[in-house]
Every structure is written in structure tokens, then in C-alpha cells.
Amino acid sequence: MGGMTDSNNFMVSSQIKEKLSAIGITEPTKVQEKIIPIVAEGKNVLFQSETGTGKTFAYLLPLINRLEDDDESTKLRILIVAPTFELASQINAAAKTITTRKTALLIGGTPIKRQLETLKEKPQIVCGTAARLIELVRLKKLKLNDLYACIFDECDRLLKKESFNDTNELRLLLPQGTQLIGCSATINKSVKIFFAGSDSEQVIMPEEDVLKKNITHWAIYAEQRDKIEMLRKLIAAEKHTKILVFTSRSDQVENIYSKLRYKGVECMALHAKADKQARKTAIDRFRSGKANILITSDLAARGLDIQNISHVVQMDFPDDDDFFIHRCGRTARAGKTGINVVIGDEYEMRKLAALEKKLGIIIYPKEIYGGKVIAPNL
């Protein structure tokens, strides 16, 4: 592997290291230090690591490093399966930052004709959603015979009831001997069963306590009818920040978006009912900083890695504690700090107090007075 040295802690070529350096990555994270050697050895592995710890590059770096020495540049070598269009697109973009080898994004809900054209270019890396990948294999347009590895990213979501059959069918289509890699922030029993017969090494990374150490938690009281106005005041008070706003219901995304726009607040909206292009535009504008506020449903709570989100605002309390954690995890990524804000009514504040105790975090009550976020005068 050209350009390798003993001090190269990423275990990649000097060319890839230069590309990492260009995007501000100079040291591997803990999960990368642990997983890169395992993947580089060609072993099957299932690993769990907290959100924001660098799971994507933990598998991409060793696989792409292997690809750089591959003279067979027309064969598909790396297949990455993701539960959503957004995550597949993000992984595809991450791969492009470290290699010039051809990649393809193959996801459902978009015209298959364009994707067939992309496959004619013989990509070596494919990122996609299970149903569309299966469709293309059946059409004999996507050939898996020469795969090095198949990665199931956010595998707990891929194995949920609604997507289990597609994920399982795709796995059965893989050629024998394909390296299997699974990763997620949370690994449950069904994931362990899915990987059980593959002799996978299981790695559970110790918690880095990002939730406690890197995220400051605020609680702001508001009645249901006053929540959007409270959000507007918060945005005005916390100027020049990048804010991701969560609500559980898709219809509420549009409601919050339209009311903020009416008040002159520049923002974007992202939810499952929007078409793929609208979703891509919203994420791209938010990622690039052209829009500093993005309102979304829990569609984006998992897997999205957008740099420099300073605040996460939760406009309601999710039923599942995992969603609360995943929402929080959109800020304070890659060792940075961030603020998680819950705007809640009396019932939600009681639930939040119970969760504070359960998770061992400290939540600071706040109010907005005189255009500033302050501690309430109790």
C-alpha cells in the first residue's frame, strides 16, 4: 500500500491521508483506531459506537485504501446499504472526499433510468437503499460477483419490521466470502442474530459520554400554542448559530416552517412527505451554511452528519428515549460542543425531569428575557 509509514495511524496511503488533512481530519477517533485494523484484515465485524464518533470513515478508510491498489477499476467492490436516502447520500459524499474512484448513489423514489446510466460508468463503490439495490440486481444491471465488502450502516434501522425483508433478501444475494460489516449507535438483539452466522467480531465501544460532557441541556417552558413563538425568540436570541429543529410529526414541520417564514425567519424544511429533490436541497443549503435553520421530522434524527450544528431544538418529546439521544447527537460531533434545547409544556417538562435522572444528565431551566437566554429568577 503505497506511501504507508509506521507512524500512519490511519493505516492508509499518503494520498488518502492528504485528502483527510484537506477536510480537517488529522487524527483517528477511538472507534477508527479500533475498527480500521479489523476491516483492513478482511474480517467480518459488527460494531457499536455513539453517534458522532466517526463510524463512516472507520469502514470507508481501510476499504478505499484497498481499492487504491486495485487495477480492476471497472468492478463493483464496495456496497453500502443505508436505511434512508439522506444517509446513503451522505456516505456517498464522504467516499468522494477521499477517493477519485467512481461512486454511485442508488436509492428508491427516484427515476431508475438515470441510475442505469450511472451504472454504465462502472462504479467501484455503490451506496443505496436495499429495495432499489435488489431491483437493480434482479434486472441484472447491478452485479455483485466481485464484491470485497458489504456494509449495513445503521443496521438496527435496516432490521426494523418495515425493512427487514429487503435487508435480509439483499444479504442472501451477496456472494459467499463477501466481507460483512455492520455498524450503528445502538445494536439490539435482532442485529446480533442477523450477524450471528457470519463469524463476525463484535465490538462495543465504551461510551464517550458525549451526552453529558459535550452537550449542554436547556429546558424552556412554553404552552403548546406558544411554542413556535418561543422558538422564534430563541432563534433571535442565539444569533449567528446553526440550529436543527425537531418535531415528531411531519405536518408540524410545514406548520413551524410557514409560521417562521411569515415572521421573516429564513429557514428550510425537511420531512418524509417531501420529494427527494426538495429534501436534497434542504440538506445541501443547511450543510453549506446558506440556511442556518432546518426544521425536520425524526427522518433526520439518525445518521445525518452535518458539521457545526450549534443547537438542537426539540419541539416535542419523542416517545422513544433513543430518539431523544439521536436528536441530541446531531450537535457536538467530532469532539465539538453543542446545546440541546427542549421547548416543552408542563407534561413534557415532567417527562424530561424523569429522563434527566435516567440518563444522568443535568438540564438547566432557561427563559428568554430582553432578547437573551437567561436562567429564570426562581
C-alpha positions as CSV (number, residue, x, y, z in Angstrom):
1,M,0.0,0.0,0.0
2,G,2.0,2.9,-1.3
3,G,3.0,5.7,1.0
4,M,2.4,3.8,4.2
5,T,4.6,4.5,7.2
6,D,4.7,3.1,10.8
7,S,3.5,6.5,12.1
8,N,0.5,6.4,9.8
9,N,-2.2,5.8,12.4
10,F,-5.0,5.7,9.8
11,M,-3.3,2.8,8.0
12,V,-3.9,4.4,4.7
13,S,-1.8,5.7,1.7
14,S,-0.2,9.1,1.9
15,Q,-2.6,10.3,-0.9
16,I,-5.7,9.4,1.2
17,K,-4.0,11.0,4.3
18,E,-3.6,14.2,2.3
19,K,-7.2,14.2,1.4
20,L,-8.2,13.7,5.0
21,S,-6.0,16.5,6.1
22,A,-7.7,18.8,3.4
23,I,-11.0,18.2,5.2
24,G,-9.5,18.8,8.6
25,I,-9.1,15.2,9.8
26,T,-5.6,14.6,11.1
27,E,-6.1,12.0,13.9
28,P,-8.3,8.9,14.0
29,T,-11.1,8.8,16.6
30,K,-11.2,5.9,19.1
31,V,-13.7,3.9,17.0
32,Q,-11.5,4.3,13.9
33,E,-8.4,3.2,15.8
34,K,-10.2,0.1,16.9
35,I,-12.1,-0.8,13.7
36,I,-9.7,0.2,10.8
37,P,-7.3,-2.7,11.5
38,I,-10.1,-5.3,11.8
39,V,-11.6,-4.2,8.4
40,A,-8.2,-4.0,6.8
41,E,-7.6,-7.6,7.8
42,G,-10.8,-8.6,5.9
43,K,-12.6,-9.8,9.0
44,N,-16.4,-9.6,9.4
45,V,-17.3,-7.1,12.1
46,L,-20.3,-5.7,13.9
47,F,-19.6,-2.5,15.8
48,Q,-21.5,-0.1,18.0
49,S,-20.3,3.4,18.7
50,E,-22.0,6.5,19.9
51,T,-23.4,9.0,17.3
52,G,-20.8,11.5,16.1
53,T,-17.8,9.3,16.8
54,G,-16.7,8.7,13.2
55,K,-18.2,5.3,12.2
56,T,-18.4,6.0,8.5
57,F,-14.7,6.6,8.0
58,A,-13.9,3.6,10.3
59,Y,-15.0,1.3,7.5
60,L,-14.5,3.5,4.4
61,L,-10.8,4.3,5.0
62,P,-9.5,0.7,5.0
63,L,-11.8,-0.4,2.2
64,I,-10.9,2.5,-0.1
65,N,-7.3,2.1,0.8
66,R,-7.5,-1.4,-0.6
67,L,-9.3,-0.1,-3.6
68,E,-6.5,2.3,-4.4
69,D,-4.2,-0.7,-5.2
70,D,-6.9,-2.4,-7.3
71,D,-6.1,-2.4,-11.1
72,E,-9.6,-3.8,-11.9
73,S,-11.2,-0.4,-12.0
74,T,-14.4,-1.5,-13.6
75,K,-15.7,-3.9,-11.0
76,L,-18.0,-3.2,-8.1
77,R,-16.0,-3.7,-4.9
78,I,-17.8,-1.9,-2.0
79,L,-21.6,-2.0,-1.4
80,I,-23.0,0.2,1.4
81,V,-26.6,-0.2,2.4
82,A,-28.4,2.6,4.3
83,P,-31.9,2.9,5.7
84,T,-32.6,6.4,4.2
85,F,-31.9,8.5,1.1
86,E,-30.2,11.1,3.3
87,L,-27.8,8.7,4.9
88,A,-26.9,6.9,1.7
89,S,-26.2,10.3,0.0
90,Q,-24.1,11.4,2.9
91,I,-21.9,8.2,2.9
92,N,-21.5,8.6,-0.9
93,A,-20.3,12.2,-0.4
94,A,-17.9,11.1,2.3
95,A,-16.4,8.5,0.0
96,K,-15.9,11.1,-2.7
97,T,-13.8,13.3,-0.4
98,I,-11.1,10.6,-0.1
99,T,-11.1,8.8,-3.5
100,T,-11.4,9.6,-7.2
101,R,-12.7,6.1,-7.9
102,K,-16.2,6.1,-9.3
103,T,-19.1,6.0,-6.9
104,A,-22.9,5.7,-7.4
105,L,-25.9,6.6,-5.3
106,L,-28.8,4.1,-5.9
107,I,-31.9,4.9,-3.9
108,G,-35.6,4.3,-4.3
109,G,-38.1,7.1,-5.1
110,T,-36.0,8.5,-7.9
111,P,-36.0,7.6,-11.7
112,I,-34.3,4.3,-12.2
113,K,-33.4,5.3,-15.8
114,R,-30.8,7.8,-14.6
115,Q,-29.3,5.2,-12.2
116,L,-29.0,2.7,-15.0
117,E,-26.9,5.3,-16.9
118,T,-24.7,5.8,-13.8
119,L,-24.1,2.0,-13.7
120,K,-22.8,2.1,-17.2
121,E,-19.9,4.1,-15.8
122,K,-18.8,1.0,-13.8
123,P,-18.7,2.4,-10.3
124,Q,-16.5,0.6,-7.8
125,I,-18.4,2.0,-4.8
126,V,-22.2,1.9,-4.5
127,C,-24.3,3.4,-1.7
128,G,-28.0,2.8,-1.7
129,T,-31.2,1.6,-0.1
130,A,-32.0,-2.1,0.0
131,A,-35.2,-2.2,-2.1
132,R,-33.6,-0.3,-5.1
133,L,-30.4,-2.4,-4.9
134,I,-32.4,-5.6,-5.0
135,E,-34.4,-4.3,-8.0
136,L,-31.2,-3.5,-9.9
137,V,-29.7,-6.9,-9.1
138,R,-32.8,-8.6,-10.4
139,L,-32.6,-6.5,-13.6
140,K,-29.0,-7.8,-13.9
141,K,-27.8,-4.2,-14.0
142,L,-26.0,-4.4,-10.7
143,K,-23.5,-7.3,-10.5
144,L,-22.3,-8.3,-7.0
145,N,-19.9,-11.1,-8.1
146,D,-16.7,-9.2,-7.4
147,L,-17.5,-7.5,-4.1
148,Y,-14.9,-7.1,-1.4
149,A,-17.4,-6.0,1.3
150,C,-21.0,-5.1,2.1
151,I,-21.7,-2.6,4.8
152,F,-25.0,-2.4,6.6
153,D,-24.9,1.1,8.1
154,E,-27.4,2.0,10.9
155,C,-28.1,-1.8,10.9
156,D,-30.6,-1.6,13.7
157,R,-32.9,0.5,11.5
158,L,-32.3,-1.7,8.5
159,L,-33.6,-4.6,10.5
160,K,-36.8,-3.0,11.7
161,K,-40.0,-4.7,10.8
162,E,-40.7,-2.5,7.7
163,S,-37.3,-3.0,6.1
164,F,-36.2,-6.4,7.5
165,N,-37.3,-8.4,4.4
166,D,-35.4,-6.2,1.9
167,T,-32.3,-6.2,4.1
168,N,-32.3,-9.9,4.5
169,E,-33.0,-10.6,0.8
170,L,-30.1,-8.4,-0.2
171,R,-27.8,-10.2,2.2
172,L,-28.8,-13.6,0.6
173,L,-27.8,-12.2,-2.8
174,L,-24.2,-11.5,-1.7
175,P,-21.6,-13.9,-3.0
176,Q,-20.0,-16.2,-0.5
177,G,-16.9,-14.8,1.1
178,T,-18.1,-11.2,1.0
179,Q,-16.8,-9.3,4.0
180,L,-19.7,-8.3,6.2
181,I,-19.6,-5.0,8.2
182,G,-22.4,-3.7,10.4
183,C,-22.5,-0.6,12.5
184,S,-24.9,1.6,14.5
185,A,-25.1,3.8,17.6
186,T,-27.4,1.2,19.1
187,I,-27.3,-2.6,18.5
188,N,-30.2,-4.7,19.6
189,K,-30.9,-8.5,19.7
190,S,-32.2,-8.7,16.1
191,V,-29.0,-7.2,14.8
192,K,-26.9,-9.7,16.7
193,I,-29.0,-12.6,15.3
194,F,-28.6,-11.2,11.8
195,F,-24.8,-11.3,12.0
196,A,-24.6,-14.4,14.2
197,G,-23.8,-16.9,11.4
198,S,-21.1,-14.8,9.8
199,D,-18.3,-15.3,12.4
200,S,-18.4,-11.5,13.0
201,E,-16.2,-9.9,15.6
202,Q,-18.4,-7.8,17.8
203,V,-17.0,-4.5,19.1
204,I,-19.0,-2.4,21.6
205,M,-17.1,0.9,22.0
206,P,-17.1,2.3,25.5
207,E,-19.4,5.3,25.9
208,E,-17.6,8.6,25.5
209,D,-20.4,10.4,27.4
210,V,-20.9,12.9,24.6
211,L,-24.4,13.5,26.0
212,K,-23.0,14.6,29.4
213,K,-19.6,16.0,28.6
214,N,-20.0,17.8,25.3
215,I,-23.7,18.8,25.2
216,T,-25.3,21.5,27.4
217,H,-29.0,20.8,28.0
218,W,-31.6,23.6,28.3
219,A,-35.3,23.4,29.1
220,I,-37.6,26.2,28.1
221,Y,-41.2,26.1,29.3
222,A,-44.0,27.0,26.8
223,E,-47.6,26.1,26.4
224,Q,-48.4,24.2,23.1
225,R,-49.9,27.3,21.4
226,D,-46.8,29.4,22.3
227,K,-44.1,27.0,21.2
228,I,-43.4,28.4,17.7
229,E,-43.2,32.0,19.0
230,M,-40.8,30.8,21.7
231,L,-38.7,29.1,19.0
232,R,-38.6,32.4,17.1
233,K,-37.4,34.3,20.2
234,L,-34.8,31.6,20.8
235,I,-33.5,32.0,17.2
236,A,-33.4,35.8,17.6
237,A,-31.5,35.5,20.9
238,E,-28.9,32.9,19.7
239,K,-27.7,34.9,16.6
240,H,-25.2,33.5,14.1
241,T,-25.8,29.9,15.1
242,K,-26.7,26.8,13.1
243,I,-30.0,25.3,14.5
244,L,-31.6,22.0,13.8
245,V,-35.3,21.9,14.9
246,F,-37.0,18.6,15.5
247,T,-40.7,17.7,15.7
248,S,-42.2,14.2,15.8
249,R,-45.0,14.9,13.2
250,S,-44.4,15.6,9.5
251,D,-47.4,18.0,9.3
252,Q,-45.9,20.1,12.1
253,V,-42.7,20.6,10.1
254,E,-44.6,22.6,7.5
255,N,-46.6,24.5,10.2
256,I,-43.4,25.6,12.0
257,Y,-41.7,26.4,8.7
258,S,-44.5,28.6,7.4
259,K,-45.0,30.5,10.7
260,L,-41.3,31.2,11.0
261,R,-41.1,32.4,7.3
262,Y,-44.2,34.6,8.0
263,K,-42.2,36.2,10.8
264,G,-39.3,36.8,8.4
265,V,-37.1,34.0,9.7
266,E,-35.0,32.3,6.9
267,C,-35.2,28.5,7.3
268,M,-35.6,25.2,5.4
269,A,-38.0,22.3,6.0
270,L,-37.2,18.5,5.7
271,H,-39.7,15.7,6.1
272,A,-40.7,12.3,4.7
273,K,-43.5,13.6,2.5
274,A,-41.2,16.0,0.6
275,D,-39.9,14.7,-2.7
276,K,-36.2,13.6,-2.9
277,Q,-35.1,16.8,-4.7
278,A,-36.7,19.1,-2.1
279,R,-35.1,17.0,0.7
280,K,-31.7,17.2,-1.0
281,T,-32.0,21.0,-1.5
282,A,-32.9,21.5,2.2
283,I,-29.9,19.4,3.4
284,D,-27.5,20.9,1.0
285,R,-28.4,24.5,1.9
286,F,-28.2,23.7,5.6
287,R,-24.9,21.8,5.2
288,S,-23.3,24.7,3.2
289,G,-24.5,27.4,5.6
290,K,-26.7,29.1,3.0
291,A,-29.6,28.4,5.5
292,N,-28.8,28.3,9.2
293,I,-32.1,26.8,10.4
294,L,-33.5,23.5,9.4
295,I,-36.9,22.1,10.7
296,T,-37.3,18.4,10.4
297,S,-39.2,15.3,11.5
298,D,-37.3,12.4,13.0
299,L,-36.5,11.4,9.5
300,A,-33.1,13.2,10.0
301,A,-32.5,12.2,13.6
302,R,-30.5,9.2,12.6
303,G,-27.2,9.1,10.8
304,L,-27.1,12.7,9.4
305,D,-23.6,14.1,9.9
306,I,-23.7,17.9,9.3
307,Q,-20.8,19.9,10.7
308,N,-21.0,22.8,13.2
309,I,-24.7,22.4,14.3
310,S,-24.6,24.6,17.4
311,H,-28.1,23.9,18.7
312,V,-30.6,21.1,18.5
313,V,-34.1,22.2,19.4
314,Q,-36.7,19.6,20.3
315,M,-40.3,21.0,19.9
316,D,-41.9,17.9,21.4
317,F,-40.9,14.9,23.5
318,P,-40.3,11.7,21.4
319,D,-42.0,8.5,22.7
320,D,-38.7,6.6,22.4
321,D,-35.8,7.7,24.6
322,D,-33.4,6.6,21.8
323,F,-34.8,9.3,19.5
324,F,-34.1,11.9,22.2
325,I,-30.5,10.7,22.3
326,H,-30.2,10.6,18.5
327,R,-31.6,14.1,18.2
328,C,-29.1,15.4,20.7
329,G,-26.4,13.6,18.8
330,R,-26.7,15.9,15.7
331,T,-24.7,18.5,17.7
332,A,-21.4,18.2,19.5
333,R,-20.0,16.0,16.7
334,A,-16.3,15.1,16.3
335,G,-15.3,16.3,19.7
336,K,-17.1,19.7,19.5
337,T,-19.6,21.1,22.0
338,G,-23.3,21.9,21.4
339,I,-26.6,22.8,23.1
340,N,-29.7,20.7,23.2
341,V,-32.9,22.7,23.9
342,V,-36.3,21.2,24.8
343,I,-39.3,23.6,24.4
344,G,-42.0,21.8,26.4
345,D,-45.3,22.2,28.3
346,E,-45.8,21.1,31.9
347,Y,-46.4,17.4,30.9
348,E,-43.2,17.3,28.8
349,M,-41.2,19.0,31.5
350,R,-42.2,16.2,33.9
351,K,-41.1,13.6,31.4
352,L,-37.8,15.5,30.8
353,A,-37.1,15.5,34.5
354,A,-37.5,11.7,34.6
355,L,-35.2,11.3,31.6
356,E,-32.7,13.7,33.2
357,K,-32.4,11.2,36.1
358,K,-32.4,8.1,33.9
359,L,-29.6,9.4,31.6
360,G,-27.6,11.1,34.4
361,I,-27.5,14.5,32.6
362,I,-28.0,18.0,34.0
363,I,-30.8,20.1,32.5
364,Y,-30.7,23.8,33.0
365,P,-34.1,25.7,33.0
366,K,-33.9,28.8,30.8
367,E,-36.2,31.6,29.8
368,I,-35.9,34.3,27.2
369,Y,-36.0,37.9,28.6
370,G,-34.9,41.1,26.9
371,G,-33.8,39.2,23.8
372,K,-31.4,37.0,25.8
373,V,-31.5,33.4,27.1
374,I,-31.2,33.6,30.9
375,A,-31.6,31.4,33.9
376,P,-35.1,32.0,35.4
377,N,-35.3,34.0,38.6
378,L,-36.9,31.2,40.7
